Amino acid sequence: QGNTSLQALNTDLTYTPGTQLQLRLQTFGTSPTTIRAKIWPTGQPEPTTWQLTTTDTTPALQTPGAIGLRTYISASATNGPTTLTFDNLTTIAVP
């Protein structure tokens, strides 16, 4: 399975061990497909605006597929090893 990165965003979040984050992703439409994302610390209000919005019309990415989560840590990071856990992954159709 290949990977396609459409856009990246550096947030102003400062991560410390034990920090919990909430992530909301939304995709909708076809040619273009719109992808929106926002992330915030657990216990704080969800941002009212999307922090990242991008669109894509790549034909191979305009078909039904699957969801998944992947993480990345830079090779220059000095705080490893890092353990990540995911909880309560929910998918719903956008009305």
Helices and strands as residue ranges (DSSP letters): E 21-28, E 33-41, E 52-56, G 59-61
